């Protein structure tokens, strides 16, 4: 993410204070401090695995699509 590299550049190369970086980015000083201390190059967000609402019907839907694939073009349902 380019945003983190901008924060690191301002802090390390241009020697801006955390307060000034927070003012420019509209982020809190605690967030800026956390980003600088972590030493990470990119931000990573953890996304939990969530089951789809269609999972219980997946077998039935795939069966329908296979039968539709054998039909002629005008008789086929595509949605």
Steps between C-alpha positions, in 0.01 A plus 500: 500500500646833398354677803730322743805582290403868500476499880838328530661743251372803688626363831838363394614719211331833562511465881142618552354457844228246566264786574566661160455169319173445686386847400580439132347152481202560731593185697549486875848533648467156655436348157801678349717384789376141459580502126851635559580255780373195312759528224253342257525592135135425422188500710330163538140453592381169639178383343321216672367213291126541465275236350287605207122499528493287185722222640205274596366528142831472312451141383148568375604819318798338331275215387258749347782676318628172355157412364459849356837474324366213290203698370498710186600865524146641491368252759785562746465702822816700558445695819 
